[in-house]
Amino acid sequence: MNAYTMIMHIKKLFDEASRIERYETSKKLFCCKMTEGSSVNTYVLKMIGYIEKLGQLGFVMDHELNVDLVLQLLL
């Protein structure tokens, strides 16, 4: 196996792992609902954490969409 083939194989492995992590994180984000009586602060920080993690994984949403999503999931 030459260097190029090894690099491409490693890239493919990491891309697949990143894709799975993005999927799991977005699933947590989009399914997250605030439970009655829980802290709004804790909930919003959790949502921000998911949004930031998605950004680190290459899935970036604009600011307005982030705000809309957090507000929508508060209901």
Protein Blocks (a to p, Z undefined) as FASTA:
>chain_A
ZZklmmmmmmmmmmmmmmmmmmmmmmmmmmpccdehiafklmmmmmmmmmmmmmmnopac
dfklmmmmmmmmmZZ
